[in-house]
Amino acid sequence: MWADIAAGQQFVFGYGPMELFNAMGLYLVLPVQYGSVMAAKQLYGHYQAAIERRGYFPSLSSYESLPLGYCFEPDDRAPYGGLPKPAAIFGGYMQEPGIYELYAREFGVPVLLTDDPYRQQQIPDGWWEGPEWRDPRIINFSVSELRTAIRLLEQLTGVPYRETELRELMMRANEMSKYYERIVQLGWAGGGPALFTATDAYSEVAIFETHFGHEWALDHVKRVHDEVVERAADGAFAVPQEHTRLLWGGTPLWFNLGFLNAWEESHGAVFIETMYLPRAKRLIQDPSTDALRAAFLRRHMKYTGSSPKAAAELIIAQCREFGVDGVVLPARAATRDTVASSRYMALTLKQAGIDVLLLDYAPFDSEAWDEESMRQQVTIFIEGIQAASTRN
């Protein structure tokens, strides 16, 4: 992809219904994913400092804003040699619209913002598995905005949108979702030790989040599925002596994923995740009538619902389904909005009898990370769970 972009192929920087961009043959580079690579390469402090030199507070939604550090002060340390100029900035499903306006200003390109109303009054119990519950007025409004954005994208890039191509891609995306769902059921819901860990699942995120519907991506997930089936048949568990199963309940620790594997040998403790692969079943949408509407609905309110209460209910259900003994939640989280949500979720989980640890981390911030302290906190948490299990 990066070679194509370097050779002049147009791309869009931002966030939106990825299947739409895939169907149009336009690369979509997400600030979140580019920022994740920055964090993985231990460049958080370098680019966050550039942002703060411009006068922005550290509490700016760094999960979406870290690449601004490169835009403000370009250099050759950035992943893949830096960010070329995109055809446009696209903002949808976003936390902070102002960040996308800053990207557009720095690149000197148009910005297309589509609203995604993310709150609604009534959310039914078991929202993640029941019939359609989202307000049709919100859906109709948002899809109409997408249609306007498509017309602008066509003008800016010269690339046409074809409903037929999106429909075909969505059908493959649905097939991929079914494979991912079976992978999760085999790997974590079988009653025995886990077949793979959260770290293994996070290695799928780039494909899971941005490449749904490509034929090569479908081939890939089939191979992953076959490998998990083989592991199940062979009893090739991630940690054969698994004693404790923990759920990493927030955004991944992108700059230090190995942290999650630290207690596998010493304590028989395995982390699984909630943000990505377990969401696969909720992504399936019928594109036969309106493919664009289906593409929007795949992601609208499908991460954790649309409220802290909805998110907490989902995690409680996952804990029961996957046999989770305790949950780790971020005290600082990815955005300002999710900090309050995380604390509410911790209280709700404790009321449901689930052990919770609030860990003071943010998914990119390697500068504030204290490895020794974090390991000590998690170790105490695991040993407390195991001691209580022994007493019972």
Phi, psi and omega in degrees: 000313184293326177294319178298316180296317179298332180275000174112358178291139184286148175217165179242137179254126179150212186213140180179191179294102188300326180298327177298312181293321178299318181293328179278353182075023178256127173293140174240117176258121184270134173306321181298315183286322177295320176296325178297319178293321175303314181295318180298329178271014176061039181252010182303307184300322182297311185275332175293324177298322178296322178295315183290332175295336175278356176098009180272143182291150176299339181281357171308145186299083189295342179293338177249343192257349187304320178298345175301329178302320176291318180299322180288320184223077183299141175205178185269009178275345185294150178304141178061020178084008178108180183259117172293170179286123179279168175288329181195163169257130181242125180241112173212157183053036190251160177272318189231095181303327182300329179296320182289328174294323177294318176303314181298319180295316183291322178280338183072041181229164179294153175242132177246114180251129174241129182287148175224082181305119191249016178229138169213154193294312187249122175236120186288156172299144181064034186303332186284350182228359183269188177292170182304127184236354185283143185300118182298334178294319177296316182297312182299317179298312184293320180292324177296323176295322178297320180297320176296317180297323179299316179300320178292320177299318179299319180292321184285326187252341186075008181263125183278149173264131178234120181302322182299318181294320178295320180298315179296319180294321179296324178297317176294323178298319177297320178296319176299319180299321180294321176296315179299321178299316178294324177300315180295316181297316178294318189282327189234340187255011185277352179095338178263192177300153181295143177275340176208167187249176176301320180299320176298316181296320181295336178292346178270352193298318183301318178286316183299322185274329191236348188239019176304131173101342176290144180298319180295327179290322176297316177300320180299309184293332174298319179294320177298315179302314181297323179294318179294320176300317180296318178297320179297317181294325183270354185066032182273076184282153179299316177224097185306325180264044181295126178247330187223134178244125182244147177252122173278104193270002180238195178294145183301155176274078195297334182272000186201056183295332179298341177306325186288345180263003192290340186249012184291314181278319186286325186234358184062032183256128183241134173266138166241174186234165184237343192281331194240272188305320178295349180275353191303316183299327182286348183274346187290126180221144179277116182267005191295325182271312183215098185294323181293318177299317179297320179297320177295315185292338178305326188242341183295116180060022185259356179285294181224031185081206182230023178199158175303324180297315179297320179295317180296320179298321179295314182294322177300316179296320179293323178300319180288320181293320187259006178065044183278136180265336181195157184236135173255125180240151180279130176286332179256325173068186187276330182220165179299324181296324185277349177296309179297322179299318182297318181291321176297317180298320180300315180297316181294320179295319179297321178296334178273004178085019181255128179292138184226139171239123173269115184253131187278084179217162169232149193295340179251339197280083177287340182293322183269359185282127177246097187303314183297315180295317181295318178297320180297317180297316180291322178299314178299320179297312181296314182294329175294318177296317182290324177295318178295323179295322178295319180296325182284000000 
